[in-house]
């Protein structure tokens, strides 16, 4: 078997359509996938496209397709030695089928015949359809979260003000109502924040000890719980979401550890690939274990365990993992792994 036939057979086995252009932009070779695609789509002319000028085809479509103009200009830049790679994603829909392709073009030089460009077109329709479905779902969920927020925030603010005035008069019942309303308010704020969060985080250097102390002081509210940060360091995180994670975790721990007559102690510190928070409250419950794996959630939030669900969502956004086990203090140990320490 000669070298030429071996190379051609290799190109014919590729799932992508392949064409080789000469220094003028003329097609001098196409593989089997290219020819089959032309035949399946009623291409006018020879299915191998040999002799067709790729640049002229793109130029003819420039007025109707911005992508065609980008491709024509990019291939000229490859032939002129002004760039080394051209990558373009583009739609190629038929009257009955939605399709998307990823085009790669790279130049290569030969001693005798000068510069050529190899162009590949890979069908990425399946990936794009999944992306569109996910984006549509996310938009619907975000819209729902915003509608809920807009509809509930104003009457909830009025209810909170009224409950605050009743606390001084009616005692425990009014205080309980105020706490419930405040919890609903927190659920709305956290749900909208997480629903509005994209997968692109603004990563920065975060001082673990500083953030732990700050967020604990924010949520502690004057309890007698002893709080200790044993180990610290700098980690890579979105600082806003990292603060939300700690505040939510500490709030959950304060709620679960507030048993009458039971001493409370909370310790946090760094591990090799993350950090932990332990308490001396109750052992981990089944509900807590379920919340850490994300079951039965709406908008990324389990409303039976709002704080833990927020912790897990923020961890997921960072590529971290949330785990729960029994702690050496007799309560629960919450651990985040997958953290990048700086």
C-alpha positions as CSV (number, residue, x, y, z in Angstrom):
1,X,0.0,0.0,0.0
2,X,1.5,3.4,-1.0
3,X,1.8,6.4,1.3
4,X,-0.8,8.3,-0.7
5,X,-3.5,5.6,-0.4
6,X,-2.7,5.2,3.3
7,X,-3.2,8.9,4.0
8,X,-6.4,9.0,1.9
9,X,-7.8,6.0,3.7
10,X,-7.1,7.7,7.0
11,X,-8.9,10.8,6.0
12,X,-11.8,8.8,4.7
13,X,-12.3,7.2,8.1
14,X,-12.7,10.5,9.9
15,X,-16.2,11.5,11.0
16,X,-15.6,15.1,10.0
17,X,-15.8,16.5,6.4
18,X,-12.3,17.3,5.3
19,X,-11.0,19.5,2.4
20,X,-7.6,20.6,1.4
21,X,-7.2,24.0,-0.3
22,X,-4.3,25.2,-2.4
23,X,-2.7,28.6,-2.1
24,X,-5.5,30.1,-4.3
25,X,-8.3,28.7,-2.2
26,X,-9.1,25.9,-4.7
27,X,-10.3,22.6,-3.3
28,X,-7.8,19.9,-4.4
29,X,-9.0,17.0,-2.1
30,X,-12.1,16.0,-0.1
31,X,-12.7,12.9,2.0
32,X,-15.5,10.4,2.0
33,X,-17.5,12.3,4.7
34,X,-17.4,15.5,2.6
35,X,-18.7,13.6,-0.5
36,X,-21.4,11.8,1.4
37,X,-22.6,15.1,3.0
38,X,-22.8,16.7,-0.5
39,X,-24.8,13.8,-1.9
40,X,-27.2,13.7,1.0
41,X,-27.9,17.4,0.7
42,X,-28.5,17.6,-3.0
43,X,-25.3,19.6,-3.7
44,X,-25.3,21.0,-7.3
45,X,-22.1,19.8,-9.0
46,X,-19.6,17.1,-8.4
47,X,-19.9,15.8,-4.8
48,X,-16.1,15.8,-4.4
49,X,-16.0,19.6,-5.0
50,X,-12.6,19.3,-6.6
51,X,-11.7,22.6,-8.4
52,X,-14.2,24.7,-6.6
53,X,-12.8,27.8,-5.1
54,X,-13.6,27.7,-1.4
55,X,-12.9,31.5,-0.9
56,X,-15.3,32.5,-3.8
57,X,-18.1,30.3,-2.3
58,X,-17.7,32.1,1.0
59,X,-17.5,35.5,-0.6
60,X,-20.7,34.9,-2.5
61,X,-22.5,34.3,0.8
62,X,-20.8,37.2,2.7
63,X,-23.8,39.5,2.4
64,X,-26.2,36.9,3.7
65,X,-24.0,35.3,6.3
66,X,-21.6,37.0,8.6
67,X,-19.9,33.7,9.3
68,X,-19.1,33.3,5.6
69,X,-17.2,36.5,5.6
70,X,-15.3,35.6,8.8
71,X,-14.3,32.3,7.2
72,X,-13.1,33.9,3.9
73,X,-11.0,36.5,5.8
74,X,-9.6,33.8,8.1
75,X,-8.5,31.5,5.4
76,X,-6.8,34.3,3.6
77,X,-5.0,35.1,6.8
78,X,-3.9,31.5,7.0
79,X,-2.6,31.5,3.5
80,X,-0.8,34.8,4.0
81,X,0.9,33.5,7.2
82,X,-0.9,36.0,9.4
83,X,-2.4,33.4,11.7
84,X,-2.0,29.7,12.5
85,X,-5.5,28.5,13.3
86,X,-9.1,29.4,12.4
87,X,-12.0,28.0,14.4
88,X,-15.7,28.9,13.7
89,X,-18.9,27.4,15.0
90,X,-21.8,28.0,12.6
91,X,-25.4,26.8,11.9
92,X,-26.1,24.8,8.7
93,X,-29.8,24.2,8.8
94,X,-31.8,22.4,6.2
95,X,-35.6,22.9,5.6
96,X,-36.2,19.9,7.9
97,X,-33.2,19.6,10.2
98,X,-31.4,21.9,12.6
99,X,-27.6,21.4,12.4
100,X,-24.5,23.1,13.7
101,X,-20.9,22.5,12.7
102,X,-17.4,23.3,14.1
103,X,-14.9,24.4,11.4
104,X,-11.2,24.1,12.0
105,X,-8.7,25.3,9.4
106,X,-4.9,25.1,9.7
107,X,-2.1,25.9,7.2
108,X,0.8,23.6,6.2
109,X,3.8,24.2,3.9
110,X,5.4,21.8,1.4
111,X,8.9,22.2,-0.1
112,X,7.7,22.0,-3.8
113,X,4.2,23.3,-3.9
114,X,4.0,26.0,-1.2
115,X,1.3,26.5,1.3
116,X,-2.0,24.7,1.7
117,X,-4.9,24.8,4.2
118,X,-6.7,21.8,5.6
119,X,-10.3,22.5,6.5
120,X,-12.5,20.2,8.7
121,X,-16.2,20.5,9.4
122,X,-17.4,18.5,12.5
123,X,-21.1,18.0,13.2
124,X,-21.7,19.3,16.7
125,X,-25.5,19.3,16.5
126,X,-26.1,17.0,19.4
127,X,-24.0,19.1,21.7
128,X,-25.6,22.4,20.6
129,X,-29.1,21.0,21.1
130,X,-28.3,20.0,24.6
131,X,-26.8,23.4,25.3
132,X,-29.9,25.1,24.0
133,X,-32.2,22.9,26.1
134,X,-30.2,23.6,29.2
135,X,-30.1,27.4,28.5
136,X,-33.9,27.4,27.9
137,X,-34.5,25.6,31.1
138,X,-32.2,27.9,33.0
139,X,-34.0,31.0,31.6
140,X,-37.4,29.6,32.6
141,X,-36.2,28.9,36.1
142,X,-34.6,32.3,36.4
143,X,-37.8,34.0,35.2
144,X,-39.8,32.0,37.8
145,X,-37.4,33.0,40.5
146,X,-37.6,36.7,39.6
147,X,-41.4,36.6,39.3
148,X,-41.6,35.0,42.8
149,X,-39.3,37.6,44.1
150,X,-41.2,40.5,42.6
151,X,-44.5,39.2,43.7
152,X,-43.5,38.3,47.3
153,X,-40.9,40.9,48.4
154,X,-43.3,43.9,48.8
155,X,-46.0,42.1,50.9
156,X,-43.3,40.3,52.8
157,X,-41.6,43.5,53.7
158,X,-44.9,44.9,55.1
159,X,-45.4,41.6,57.0
160,X,-41.9,41.8,58.5
161,X,-42.5,45.4,59.7
162,X,-45.8,44.5,61.2
163,X,-44.3,41.4,63.0
164,X,-41.5,43.6,64.4
165,X,-44.0,45.9,66.0
166,X,-46.0,43.0,67.4
167,X,-42.9,41.4,69.0
168,X,-42.8,44.1,71.7
169,X,-46.5,43.6,72.5
170,X,-47.4,39.9,72.1
171,X,-44.2,38.1,73.1
172,X,-43.3,34.6,71.9
173,X,-46.0,34.1,69.2
174,X,-45.1,37.4,67.5
175,X,-41.4,36.6,67.8
176,X,-41.9,33.2,66.2
177,X,-43.9,34.8,63.3
178,X,-41.1,37.3,62.8
179,X,-38.5,34.5,62.6
180,X,-40.6,32.6,60.1
181,X,-41.0,35.6,57.9
182,X,-37.3,36.4,58.1
183,X,-36.6,32.8,56.9
184,X,-38.9,33.2,53.9
185,X,-37.2,36.4,53.1
186,X,-33.8,34.7,53.2
187,X,-35.1,31.8,51.0
188,X,-36.2,34.3,48.3
189,X,-32.9,36.2,48.3
190,X,-30.8,33.1,48.2
191,X,-32.9,31.4,45.5
192,X,-32.7,34.4,43.2
193,X,-29.0,34.8,43.8
194,X,-28.3,31.2,42.9
195,X,-30.7,31.1,39.9
196,X,-29.1,34.2,38.5
197,X,-25.6,32.8,38.9
198,X,-23.9,31.8,35.7
199,X,-21.3,29.1,35.4
200,X,-18.6,31.7,35.0
201,X,-17.3,32.7,38.4
202,X,-15.2,35.8,39.2
203,X,-12.3,33.9,40.9
204,X,-10.0,35.7,43.3
205,X,-7.8,35.1,46.3
206,X,-9.8,34.7,49.5
207,X,-8.5,34.7,53.0
208,X,-10.3,31.7,54.6
209,X,-9.7,32.8,58.2
210,X,-10.9,36.4,57.6
211,X,-14.0,35.3,55.8
212,X,-14.8,32.6,58.4
213,X,-14.6,35.1,61.2
214,X,-16.5,37.8,59.3
215,X,-19.4,35.5,58.3
216,X,-19.6,33.9,61.7
217,X,-20.0,37.4,63.4
218,X,-22.7,38.2,60.9
219,X,-24.9,35.2,61.6
220,X,-24.0,34.5,65.3
221,X,-26.4,37.1,66.7
222,X,-25.0,37.0,70.2
223,X,-25.3,33.3,71.0
224,X,-23.0,31.7,73.5
225,X,-21.6,29.3,71.0
226,X,-17.8,29.0,71.0
227,X,-16.3,29.5,67.5
228,X,-12.7,28.7,66.6
229,X,-10.8,28.9,63.4
230,X,-7.9,26.4,63.7
231,X,-6.2,26.6,60.4
232,X,-6.3,29.2,57.6
233,X,-4.8,30.1,54.3
234,X,-5.6,31.7,50.9
235,X,-7.9,29.9,48.5
236,X,-9.3,30.5,45.0
237,X,-13.0,31.3,45.0
238,X,-15.7,33.7,43.9
239,X,-15.6,36.0,47.0
240,X,-19.3,36.9,47.0
241,X,-20.5,33.3,46.7
242,X,-17.8,32.0,49.1
243,X,-19.2,34.4,51.7
244,X,-22.7,33.1,51.0
245,X,-21.5,29.5,51.4
246,X,-20.0,30.2,54.8
247,X,-23.0,32.3,56.0
248,X,-25.4,29.6,55.0
249,X,-23.4,26.8,56.6
250,X,-22.9,28.7,59.9
251,X,-26.6,29.5,60.0
252,X,-27.5,25.9,59.5
253,X,-25.1,24.8,62.3
254,X,-26.5,27.4,64.7
255,X,-30.0,26.2,64.0
256,X,-29.2,22.5,64.5
257,X,-27.0,23.1,67.6
258,X,-29.4,25.2,69.6
259,X,-30.8,22.5,71.9
260,X,-31.9,23.6,75.3
261,X,-29.3,22.9,77.9
262,X,-26.8,21.6,75.4
263,X,-23.4,23.3,75.1
264,X,-22.4,24.5,71.7
265,X,-19.0,24.6,70.1
266,X,-18.1,25.1,66.4
267,X,-14.6,24.6,65.0
268,X,-13.5,25.2,61.4
269,X,-10.2,24.8,59.7
270,X,-8.4,23.9,56.5
271,X,-7.6,20.5,55.1
272,X,-5.2,19.4,52.3
273,X,-7.8,20.0,49.6
274,X,-10.6,21.9,51.3
275,X,-12.0,22.8,54.7
276,X,-14.3,21.5,57.4
277,X,-16.8,22.8,60.0
278,X,-17.6,20.6,63.0
279,X,-20.1,21.1,65.9
280,X,-21.2,19.4,69.1
281,X,-24.9,19.4,68.2
282,X,-27.0,16.5,67.1
283,X,-25.7,13.7,64.9
284,X,-26.3,14.2,61.2
285,X,-30.0,13.6,60.3
286,X,-31.3,11.8,57.2
287,X,-32.7,15.1,55.9
288,X,-29.2,16.7,56.1
289,X,-27.6,13.8,54.3
290,X,-30.2,14.0,51.5
291,X,-29.6,17.8,51.2
292,X,-25.9,17.3,50.7
293,X,-26.5,15.1,47.6
294,X,-29.1,17.4,46.1
295,X,-32.2,15.3,46.0
296,X,-35.7,16.9,45.8
297,X,-34.6,20.3,44.9
298,X,-36.3,23.2,43.0
299,X,-34.2,26.0,41.5
300,X,-31.2,24.3,43.1
301,X,-32.7,24.7,46.6
302,X,-34.2,22.1,48.9
303,X,-36.7,24.1,50.9
304,X,-36.6,21.6,53.8
305,X,-32.9,22.4,54.3
306,X,-32.4,25.8,52.6
307,X,-29.0,26.6,54.1
308,X,-27.4,23.3,53.3
309,X,-28.8,23.3,49.8
310,X,-27.3,26.7,49.2
311,X,-23.9,25.4,50.5
312,X,-24.1,22.5,48.1
313,X,-25.1,24.7,45.1
314,X,-22.2,27.1,45.7
315,X,-19.8,24.2,46.1
316,X,-21.0,22.7,42.8
317,X,-20.5,26.0,41.0
318,X,-16.8,25.9,42.1
319,X,-16.3,22.3,41.3
320,X,-16.2,21.4,45.0
321,X,-17.9,18.6,46.9
322,X,-19.9,18.8,50.1
323,X,-19.9,15.9,52.5
324,X,-21.4,15.3,56.0
325,X,-20.4,12.8,58.7
326,X,-20.3,12.4,62.5
327,X,-17.8,14.7,64.2
328,X,-15.3,14.2,66.9
329,X,-17.2,16.7,69.0
330,X,-20.3,14.4,69.0
331,X,-22.3,16.3,66.4
332,X,-21.8,16.7,62.6
333,X,-18.8,17.3,60.4
334,X,-19.4,19.3,57.2
335,X,-16.5,19.1,54.8
336,X,-15.8,20.8,51.5
337,X,-13.2,19.1,49.2
338,X,-11.7,20.0,45.8
339,X,-10.6,23.5,46.9
340,X,-7.5,25.0,45.3
341,X,-5.2,26.5,48.0
342,X,-2.8,29.2,46.9
